[in-house]
Amino acid sequence: MRGDLAHIGLAGKHFVPHYAVPQPRTVMPGGASLLAEAEVGAEELCTLMEGDSFEVLDVAGNWAWGCLSLEGPVGYVHLDRLEAFA
């Protein structure tokens, strides 16, 4: 959850101006870093494994913000580490 946006599954539990329906994307071969901020060198929260499903809630520039599940963790993944949007 961010101050401006949250997973639709949190509606009724947390109040934010906007809720997003997740757009699941598969992590590409080689895995991906889940980062605290949308910038190279940001704190790595965890490593996503190849084939993991990442729930994209927002895209800005070359970064996707989302989560592994409703329970988290939540962070940013570089778009080149996720399967392309159709």
WOGI-V818174 format. One record per pair of residues at least 24 apart in sequence whose ideal C-beta (glycine too) atoms are under 10 Angstrom apart, sorted by sequence separation. I is the first residue (numbers start at 1). J is the second residue. If there is no record, write none. Layout:
BEGIN
((I,J) (I,J))
END
This chain:
BEGIN
((26,50) (27,51) (38,62) (39,63) (26,51) (27,52) (38,63) (48,73) (26,52) (27,53) (37,63) (38,64) (46,72) (56,82) (59,85) (25,52) (26,53) (27,54) (38,65) (45,72) (46,73) (48,75) (54,81) (25,53) (26,54) (35,63) (45,73) (54,82) (24,53) (25,54) (45,74) (46,75) (48,77) (53,82) (54,83) (56,85) (24,54) (25,55) (35,65) (45,75) (52,82) (53,83) (22,53) (23,54) (24,55) (25,56) (44,75) (45,76) (50,81) (22,54) (23,55) (24,56) (32,64) (34,66) (43,75) (22,55) (23,56) (34,67) (42,75) (48,81) (21,55) (22,56) (23,57) (34,68) (42,76) (48,82) (20,55) (22,57) (23,58) (20,56) (21,57) (23,59) (20,57) (36,73) (38,75) (39,76) (19,57) (20,58) (34,72) (36,74) (37,75) (38,76) (40,78) (18,57) (25,64) (34,73) (36,75) (37,76) (38,77) (39,78) (18,58) (34,74) (35,75) (36,76) (38,78) (23,64) (25,66) (27,68) (34,75) (35,76) (24,66) (33,75) (34,76) (35,77) (23,66) (33,76) (34,77) (35,78) (22,66) (32,76) (33,77) (20,65) (22,67) (32,77) (33,78) (9,55) (20,66) (32,78) (22,69) (32,79) (34,81) (7,55) (22,70) (32,80) (33,81) (8,57) (28,77) (32,81) (7,57) (27,77) (31,81) (32,82) (6,57) (30,81) (5,57) (25,77) (28,80) (29,81) (5,58) (28,81) (4,58) (25,79) (27,81) (28,82) (2,57) (27,82) (28,83) (1,57) (2,58) (25,81) (26,82) (27,83) (28,84) (13,70) (25,82) (26,83) (9,67) (24,82) (25,83) (7,66) (23,82) (24,83) (25,84) (5,65) (7,67) (9,69) (10,70) (25,85) (6,67) (9,70) (7,69) (8,70) (9,71) (23,85) (2,65) (7,70) (23,86) (6,70) (7,71) (7,72) (1,67) (7,74) (6,74) (1,72) (2,74) (1,74))
END
